[in-house]
Amino acid sequence: MGISTFATLSNGDKINAPKPLKNNLKKLAKFQRKFARTEKGSKGRERHRLRVAKLSYGMLRKHAKIKDIRTDFLHKLSTDLVEKYDTIVLEDLNVYGMVKNR
């Protein structure tokens, strides 16, 4: 089960959430696969280990920026919705129960 859209409005408009980590996670997974296939003690293993380490460290530094992107999205969305609509209703779905019931 995944979330395909962040929010769906009653008029049918769908709002997608920002995905700032998407590209870097794929890149990191690719580098880690290459690293796992290398022979222990080889120069290639050291080179791939450094690639994985550099990308991981860069991603750690970006966590603050990612947090800012997400909070900025939420603030802008909530402000926009409050200005446009008089009444806002939230629905909490029991996805587990819905899957169980088919």
N, C-alpha and C positions, 0 to 999 in steps of 0.2 A: 504494500500500500504506500503510495506516495502522493504528495500534494501536487496536482497538476497546475492549479492556479492559487494565488494567495487569497483572493477574495472574488466572489461572484455577487454582483448586485442584482436586485429584483428586476431591473429592466434588461438583464441579460449581459451587461458589460462584465468582462472578466479582467481582473487586475493581476498581472504577473509580478512576482517578487524579484528583486535583483539577485543575480548569482555571481558574485565577484570571485569565488574560489574555483569555479568550474574548470577553467583552462589549466590552472596550475596543478590541480589535483590529478588530471589526466597525465600531465607532464611528469609529475612525481612518480606516479604508478609505472610509467614507461621506464624511467630511470632505475627504479627499484627492481623491475623485472630483469633489466640488463645486468644490474649489479649481482643479482641472485644467480645468474647463469655463468658468471666468471669463475675462473679457477682460483682457489685460495692461494695467497702469496704472490700472485702475478701483478705486473705493473698495470694491466688493464683493470684489475679489481680495485687497485688504489685509485686509479683515475675515475672509475664509476662511483666509488665510495665518496670521493670529493664532490662529484656532481650532485649526488643525492644530498650530501650535507649542506652544500651551498643553497640548493633550492629549498630545503627544509628550513634553514636559517632565515632565508628571505621571506618565507611564508610566515614565520613566527613574527617577524617585524611588521608584517602587513596586517596582523590580527587587529591592531588598533584602528587601522584604516578601514578594514572590513566592518568592524563594529560601528564606526562612524557612518559608513554607507548605509547600513541596515537601519540605524536609528533615524538618519535623515529621511530615508524612504518612509518609515512609519509616521514621522512627524508631518511630512508633506501630505501623505495620503489621508491621515486623520483630519488635518486642517481642511483639505479639499472636500472631504465627505461632509464635515460639519457645516461648511459654508453652503454646499449644494442642497442638502436634504434637511427637513425638519425633524423627522423621526428616523432613528437608526436602531435596528433590531439585529442582535447576534444570535446565531443558531449553533449549538454545540451538538455535533452528530456523534452517535455511538457507532463508529465504523465497524468495530468488532461484532456487534450485534447485527449490523446490516449484512456483513459477510456471512455470518452464521445462518441467517434467515434466507439467504439467496435472493 
